């Protein structure tokens, strides 16, 4: 079963923090996560 978008976004945010991705470049990463999520469900 796939994770819900909110859970997935939360886990992705935690991963970005663990990888040392600063707050400034984070929005493009999150945007691409949403693009990928949409693509996989079409």
mmCIF file of the C-alpha atoms, coordinates in Angstrom:
data_MODEL
# 
_entry.id   MODEL 
# 
loop_
_atom_site.group_PDB 
_atom_site.id 
_atom_site.type_symbol 
_atom_site.label_atom_id 
_atom_site.label_alt_id 
_atom_site.label_comp_id 
_atom_site.label_asym_id 
_atom_site.label_entity_id 
_atom_site.label_seq_id 
_atom_site.pdbx_PDB_ins_code 
_atom_site.Cartn_x 
_atom_site.Cartn_y 
_atom_site.Cartn_z 
_atom_site.occupancy 
_atom_site.B_iso_or_equiv 
_atom_site.pdbx_formal_charge 
_atom_site.auth_seq_id 
_atom_site.auth_comp_id 
_atom_site.auth_asym_id 
_atom_site.auth_atom_id 
_atom_site.pdbx_PDB_model_num 
ATOM 1  C CA . UNK A 1 1  ? 0.000  0.000  0.000   1.00 0.00 ? 1  UNK A CA 1 
ATOM 2  C CA . UNK A 1 2  ? 1.266  3.432  -0.905  1.00 0.00 ? 2  UNK A CA 1 
ATOM 3  C CA . UNK A 1 3  ? 1.826  6.086  1.716   1.00 0.00 ? 3  UNK A CA 1 
ATOM 4  C CA . UNK A 1 4  ? -0.548 9.000  1.821   1.00 0.00 ? 4  UNK A CA 1 
ATOM 5  C CA . UNK A 1 5  ? 0.790  12.291 0.442   1.00 0.00 ? 5  UNK A CA 1 
ATOM 6  C CA . UNK A 1 6  ? 1.009  13.887 3.905   1.00 0.00 ? 6  UNK A CA 1 
ATOM 7  C CA . UNK A 1 7  ? 2.960  10.968 5.348   1.00 0.00 ? 7  UNK A CA 1 
ATOM 8  C CA . UNK A 1 8  ? 5.160  10.826 2.275   1.00 0.00 ? 8  UNK A CA 1 
ATOM 9  C CA . UNK A 1 9  ? 5.838  14.579 2.431   1.00 0.00 ? 9  UNK A CA 1 
ATOM 10 C CA . UNK A 1 10 ? 6.700  14.333 6.119   1.00 0.00 ? 10 UNK A CA 1 
ATOM 11 C CA . UNK A 1 11 ? 9.105  11.444 5.561   1.00 0.00 ? 11 UNK A CA 1 
ATOM 12 C CA . UNK A 1 12 ? 10.686 13.248 2.624   1.00 0.00 ? 12 UNK A CA 1 
ATOM 13 C CA . UNK A 1 13 ? 11.177 16.373 4.760   1.00 0.00 ? 13 UNK A CA 1 
ATOM 14 C CA . UNK A 1 14 ? 12.880 14.300 7.445   1.00 0.00 ? 14 UNK A CA 1 
ATOM 15 C CA . UNK A 1 15 ? 15.114 12.726 4.800   1.00 0.00 ? 15 UNK A CA 1 
ATOM 16 C CA . UNK A 1 16 ? 16.102 16.142 3.460   1.00 0.00 ? 16 UNK A CA 1 
ATOM 17 C CA . UNK A 1 17 ? 17.015 17.261 6.973   1.00 0.00 ? 17 UNK A CA 1 
ATOM 18 C CA . UNK A 1 18 ? 19.082 14.126 7.539   1.00 0.00 ? 18 UNK A CA 1 
ATOM 19 C CA . UNK A 1 19 ? 20.909 14.692 4.252   1.00 0.00 ? 19 UNK A CA 1 
ATOM 20 C CA . UNK A 1 20 ? 21.745 18.257 5.245   1.00 0.00 ? 20 UNK A CA 1 
ATOM 21 C CA . UNK A 1 21 ? 19.634 19.983 2.610   1.00 0.00 ? 21 UNK A CA 1 
ATOM 22 C CA . UNK A 1 22 ? 19.179 23.553 3.816   1.00 0.00 ? 22 UNK A CA 1 
ATOM 23 C CA . UNK A 1 23 ? 15.789 25.272 3.926   1.00 0.00 ? 23 UNK A CA 1 
ATOM 24 C CA . UNK A 1 24 ? 16.547 27.509 0.956   1.00 0.00 ? 24 UNK A CA 1 
ATOM 25 C CA . UNK A 1 25 ? 16.852 24.885 -1.817  1.00 0.00 ? 25 UNK A CA 1 
ATOM 26 C CA . UNK A 1 26 ? 14.157 22.641 -0.334  1.00 0.00 ? 26 UNK A CA 1 
ATOM 27 C CA . UNK A 1 27 ? 11.051 23.918 -2.248  1.00 0.00 ? 27 UNK A CA 1 
ATOM 28 C CA . UNK A 1 28 ? 12.240 22.553 -5.634  1.00 0.00 ? 28 UNK A CA 1 
ATOM 29 C CA . UNK A 1 29 ? 12.850 19.144 -4.059  1.00 0.00 ? 29 UNK A CA 1 
ATOM 30 C CA . UNK A 1 30 ? 9.344  19.108 -2.613  1.00 0.00 ? 30 UNK A CA 1 
ATOM 31 C CA . UNK A 1 31 ? 7.868  20.303 -5.921  1.00 0.00 ? 31 UNK A CA 1 
ATOM 32 C CA . UNK A 1 32 ? 9.519  17.425 -7.782  1.00 0.00 ? 32 UNK A CA 1 
ATOM 33 C CA . UNK A 1 33 ? 8.187  14.988 -5.204  1.00 0.00 ? 33 UNK A CA 1 
ATOM 34 C CA . UNK A 1 34 ? 4.678  16.226 -6.023  1.00 0.00 ? 34 UNK A CA 1 
ATOM 35 C CA . UNK A 1 35 ? 5.344  15.934 -9.777  1.00 0.00 ? 35 UNK A CA 1 
ATOM 36 C CA . UNK A 1 36 ? 6.593  12.378 -9.320  1.00 0.00 ? 36 UNK A CA 1 
ATOM 37 C CA . UNK A 1 37 ? 3.606  11.472 -7.129  1.00 0.00 ? 37 UNK A CA 1 
ATOM 38 C CA . UNK A 1 38 ? 1.198  12.778 -9.775  1.00 0.00 ? 38 UNK A CA 1 
ATOM 39 C CA . UNK A 1 39 ? 3.048  11.006 -12.581 1.00 0.00 ? 39 UNK A CA 1 
ATOM 40 C CA . UNK A 1 40 ? 2.990  7.654  -10.821 1.00 0.00 ? 40 UNK A CA 1 
ATOM 41 C CA . UNK A 1 41 ? -0.749 7.851  -10.238 1.00 0.00 ? 41 UNK A CA 1 
ATOM 42 C CA . UNK A 1 42 ? -1.860 8.655  -13.785 1.00 0.00 ? 42 UNK A CA 1 
# 
